[in-house]
Amino acid sequence: MMLALMSHAFFAVNAFEKFSLPDAYAGYFTIAMMLSMVFGSIYFGYLADKHGHKLSLLWGVVFTLIACIAALISPSVEIYYICFAGSALTISLSLVSRLTIISEICKEDDRPTYISLTNLITAPFILSGLLGGWIANLFGYNIVFIIAGIFALGSALWFLIMVEEPRKKNLVLAKQ
């Protein structure tokens, strides 16, 4: 999932090159991201509270996949805004659910250890933007979006097939 985020750093640069945009669009893209983050955090925070954080994380990778596809096929800058909305929604979903699902997976006494291990394991992948920059420099932005989209699709499949919603498991354990 973290490797799929490498695409986010290149949406703006790609848009400026692809559509020959004036500098003012940086502000428009920022507005689109901020609005998406605000409303996305509220809505998906509610959704996560109601239905669990697995669903939120799944939506996060789906939004990254949609953003990558939009970056590849957008015929206009108006459609390209999907990239910034998708990126912002992924970020807000990750902030809402990434560590919260970990706290639901483990016992209360183990939470500090699990959260520390999660941060330790995922920390190197935060640098995937550097890898994306190297790939973009050699092959172009579209390859970065394709690779990130593949990682997003793989993550979505992983969440669907391999990750059990911890709340369901905890309810079964509580009933026993």
Number of C-alpha atoms within 10 A of each C-alpha: 22 19 22 27 26 25 29 23 15 18 21 19 12 17 21 15 9 14 12 10 13 8 9 8 14 15 10 13 18 15 14 18 22 16 14 21 23 13 13 21 22 14 12 24 20 14 14 20 12 9 15 20 27 21 17 26 25 22 20 27 32 21 25 32 30 20 28 31 19 20 28 17 11 18 12 11 16 8 12 24 22 21 29 27 25 28 28 27 29 29 23 23 28 22 14 21 22 19 17 17 20 17 18 17 17 16 11 9 9 11 17 14 11 17 18 11 12 14 13 11 10 13 12 11 17 12 14 19 20 13 14 26 18 13 16 17 11 10 11 14 21 19 16 25 28 18 19 28 26 16 21 26 20 16 23 20 15 13 19 14 9 10 10 12 18 18 16 12 12 14 10 10 9 8 6 6
